[in-house]
Amino acid sequence: MGLFGGKKTIRVNADILVVGGGMAGCGATYESRYWGRDLKVVCVEKANIERSGAVAQGLYAINCYMGMQWNENQPEDFVEYASNDLMGLVREDLAYDIGRHVDSTVHKFEEWGLPIMKDPETGRYMREGKWQIMIHGESYKPIVAEAARKAASEIHNRIMVTHLLMDKRDRKRAAGAVGFNVRTGDFYVFKAKAVVIAAGGASHIFKPRSVGEGMGRTWYAPWSSASAYGLPIEVGAKMTQMENRIVLTRFKDGYGPVGAYFLHLKTHTENAYGDEYESKWYDDTRELVGDYVDRQPVPTCLRNHAFLREVANGRGPIRMVTKEAFQDPHKETVGWENFLGMTIGQAVLWASQNIDPKHTNPELTTSEPYVMGSHATCSGAWASGPEDYAPPEYRWGYNRMMTVDGLFGAGDASGGTPHKFSSGSFTEGRIAGKAAVNYMNDMGDEPQIDEADVMRLEAEIFQPMENYRVGRNEITAGTVSPSYILPIHALQRLEKLMDEYCGGITVNYMTNEPLLMRGLELMEMLKEDSDNIGAEDLHQLQRAWEFKHRRLTSESVMQHTLFRKETRWPGYYYRGDHMKLDDDNWHCFTLSQYDAESGNWAMEKAPVFHIKEKD
Ligand SMILES: Cc1cc2nc3c(=O)[nH]c(=O)nc-3n(C[C@H](O)[C@H](O)[C@H](O)COP(=O)(O)OP(=O)(O)OC[C@H]3O[C@@H](n4cnc5c(N)ncnc54)[C@H](O)[C@@H]3O)c2cc1C
């Protein structure tokens, strides 16, 4: 194998294997150790858990904290809030489960050294909003990672997991995973009794607003590469709500967060002419979604909708009115610090563009769509619910187990549970870790790895390097070869395809059945071409596999978007051929199951149960 001919095969036997060491992965690692004192708990991470995942550069707020000790909110209130924001479609059993455990997670974070701001008058955690508390969070991730490091038997950093392994005798049961070291090229085979997928969400599925030299600038982490979906989809796990991509309203070009501005600094938005515009679109929105528009707080997608309509009517840009708030030196400090702990790039961008929010109201824009399961959106794997709470239709195994035996999901990987954010993702990791230990303790015989699978996957994983090595001889200069496609070319083709056919920014988030059908044809061609992807080095090999996970995830997003014949979340995307929300036919979850052998997708509906009566 040319340059990497000396690579080794490293075998790791684990009881519990955690794939991804972000918030959910650290939670799963920590809790598996608590319930499984003698177990071998292994966490595998493609970066380094000290600074990996969406919380890598820190956060300024923990967005999911009930405050039950002060009777601020109860889990039932959280369920109602999340369901309301997602236009009625939430796995309320899973959300309730997060709500009842999340406070204890946050208390642990504080115990481990995370500075949480306190209200000087009440002594309680300082609230940014009803659900958010404020932190000095630059070192949030290293603090959480330390707990995982101390709990794990082994942490394997710099290993990109590419495939799951299935039991030799039962192809519907997880047996481990394979991947490669992105620095040395060593091939890794992990055998495990239970696997927790916690590999984060997906950016760069749709063409980003920032292209060319700005390409790395996205709202969700650019390294969130859809493995959390690509890995389980490939082995036939059912997925849910994959059409529910999220679009964020953020400060233009830097994607700086707006939450602290709205909630803490009490700023508001206006159109280019200084007018309030949201109320103008009330009737228009009501026409599309009925009385969902009257819910409080107004669902995130509907606020986007008003923004998009106002801009489409020629009254953009929309601006955040900061000039008044920034006259108060305390608020000015908070406004800047909010970026310095979380999105430094926004502060740098404003400095480079002569924007001082004390004197200029900064522009906002809507982002390209992202696929994730922990924000105001709930794409992910269809997971079994809590034993004491889930209705029978949602319970086929252990808590957070996917429809594949021994395969668990948490954080962005787990579907139907929005608004978990960082603390809820860690909490869900804890829930999944505990359930994985129970699953393992109850199991009879251990899963067995099929060595034929291992050999086949090893060849498949490194094939892009071989494609490059051979194909490179056909050209003398440049990057375009008749025999291979580079990962960046493949990615840009995918982004363009998703953008134009599945409702991205250039088509104002609009799609319809003919567009989706054509998009799926083009997707099939891209899939064929991706067998010929060429990787120049190990870095590019990682990009190649990230692309493959993104591509399969995108196909799933398209299939789900095609299946749901309504516009459930205007402001996230529109089905031009079904412009209205249709509760009679689509007050349900959408489920998909991919068959890797035939390439077919089976789609179905699943019921939504409300655990709390609506007023
Ligand atoms: C800009 C931004 C602002 C946010 N603001 C807030 C906020 O203010 N408050 C709040 O509470 N939450 C906030 N969040 C949300 C929070 O960060 C996420 O909800 C949370 O990180 C999701 O946890 P996760 O474990 O699912 O994913 P992540 O934390 O992203 O972890 C996924 C991990 O998997 C690894 N991985 C991926 N693929 C592979 C693979 N194939 N092999 C091995 N490892 C892999 C990644 O490197 C990463 O370490 C914000 C997120 C972003 C991006």
The ligand as a Tripos MOL2 file, in Angstrom:
@<TRIPOS>MOLECULE
LIG
   53    58     1     0     0
SMALL
NO_CHARGES

@<TRIPOS>ATOM
      1 C1        -22.0620   27.2420   17.3390 C.3       1 LIG1
      2 C2        -22.7420   26.4100   18.3800 C.ar      1 LIG1
      3 C3        -23.2980   26.9980   19.4680 C.ar      1 LIG1
      4 C4        -23.9080   26.2390   20.4460 C.ar      1 LIG1
      5 N1        -24.3690   26.8940   21.5390 N.ar      1 LIG1
      6 C5        -24.7870   26.1820   22.5960 C.ar      1 LIG1
      7 C6        -25.0570   26.8410   23.8140 C.ar      1 LIG1
      8 O1        -24.9210   28.0630   23.9290 O.2       1 LIG1
      9 N2        -25.4530   26.0860   24.8580 N.ar      1 LIG1
     10 C7        -25.5910   24.7450   24.7850 C.ar      1 LIG1
     11 O2        -25.9370   24.1210   25.7950 O.2       1 LIG1
     12 N3        -25.3520   24.0910   23.6180 N.ar      1 LIG1
     13 C8        -24.9490   24.7720   22.5280 C.ar      1 LIG1
     14 N4        -24.6480   24.1310   21.3470 N.ar      1 LIG1
     15 C9        -25.0690   22.7200   21.1730 C.3       1 LIG1
     16 C10       -24.1000   21.6740   21.6790 C.3       1 LIG1
     17 O3        -22.8170   22.0050   21.2950 O.3       1 LIG1
     18 C11       -24.5220   20.3140   21.0990 C.3       1 LIG1
     19 O4        -25.8640   20.1130   21.4350 O.3       1 LIG1
     20 C12       -23.7120   19.1520   21.6330 C.3       1 LIG1
     21 O5        -22.3390   19.3730   21.4570 O.3       1 LIG1
     22 C13       -24.1090   17.8410   20.9270 C.3       1 LIG1
     23 O6        -23.3880   16.7950   21.5250 O.3       1 LIG1
     24 P1        -22.9130   15.5030   20.6970 P.3       1 LIG1
     25 O7        -22.0830   14.6800   21.5970 O.co2     1 LIG1
     26 O8        -24.0620   14.8860   20.0320 O.co2     1 LIG1
     27 O9        -21.9810   16.0780   19.5320 O.3       1 LIG1
     28 P2        -20.5130   16.6940   19.6690 P.3       1 LIG1
     29 O10       -20.3420   17.3570   20.9730 O.co2     1 LIG1
     30 O11       -20.2930   17.5020   18.4530 O.co2     1 LIG1
     31 O12       -19.5560   15.4180   19.6600 O.3       1 LIG1
     32 C14       -19.4110   14.5570   18.5540 C.3       1 LIG1
     33 C15       -18.0260   13.9370   18.6220 C.3       1 LIG1
     34 O13       -17.9130   12.8360   17.7100 O.3       1 LIG1
     35 C16       -16.6480   12.8960   17.0690 C.3       1 LIG1
     36 N5        -16.7750   12.1630   15.8040 N.ar      1 LIG1
     37 C17       -17.5320   12.5000   14.7380 C.ar      1 LIG1
     38 N6        -17.4280   11.5600   13.7710 N.ar      1 LIG1
     39 C18       -16.5940   10.6160   14.2440 C.ar      1 LIG1
     40 C19       -16.0860    9.3950   13.6930 C.ar      1 LIG1
     41 N7        -16.4750    8.9580   12.4890 N.pl3     1 LIG1
     42 N8        -15.2190    8.6720   14.4230 N.ar      1 LIG1
     43 C20       -14.8270    9.0890   15.6680 C.ar      1 LIG1
     44 N9        -15.2790   10.2460   16.2300 N.ar      1 LIG1
     45 C21       -16.1530   10.9850   15.5240 C.ar      1 LIG1
     46 C22       -16.3970   14.3820   16.9050 C.3       1 LIG1
     47 O14       -15.0540   14.6790   16.6610 O.3       1 LIG1
     48 C23       -16.9220   14.9170   18.2430 C.3       1 LIG1
     49 O15       -15.9300   14.9020   19.2340 O.3       1 LIG1
     50 C24       -24.0200   24.8450   20.3310 C.ar      1 LIG1
     51 C25       -23.4640   24.2310   19.2050 C.ar      1 LIG1
     52 C26       -22.8180   24.9990   18.2540 C.ar      1 LIG1
     53 C27       -22.1690   24.3470   17.0780 C.3       1 LIG1
@<TRIPOS>BOND
     1     1     2 1
     2     2     3 ar
     3     2    52 ar
     4     3     4 ar
     5     4     5 ar
     6     4    50 ar
     7     5     6 ar
     8     6     7 ar
     9     6    13 1
    10     7     8 2
    11     7     9 ar
    12     9    10 ar
    13    10    11 2
    14    10    12 ar
    15    12    13 ar
    16    13    14 ar
    17    14    15 1
    18    14    50 ar
    19    15    16 1
    20    16    17 1
    21    16    18 1
    22    18    19 1
    23    18    20 1
    24    20    21 1
    25    20    22 1
    26    22    23 1
    27    23    24 1
    28    24    25 2
    29    24    26 1
    30    24    27 1
    31    27    28 1
    32    28    29 2
    33    28    30 1
    34    28    31 1
    35    31    32 1
    36    32    33 1
    37    33    34 1
    38    33    48 1
    39    34    35 1
    40    35    36 1
    41    35    46 1
    42    36    37 ar
    43    36    45 ar
    44    37    38 ar
    45    38    39 ar
    46    39    40 ar
    47    39    45 ar
    48    40    41 1
    49    40    42 ar
    50    42    43 ar
    51    43    44 ar
    52    44    45 ar
    53    46    47 1
    54    46    48 1
    55    48    49 1
    56    50    51 ar
    57    51    52 ar
    58    52    53 1
@<TRIPOS>SUBSTRUCTURE
     1 LIG1         1 GROUP 0 **** ****
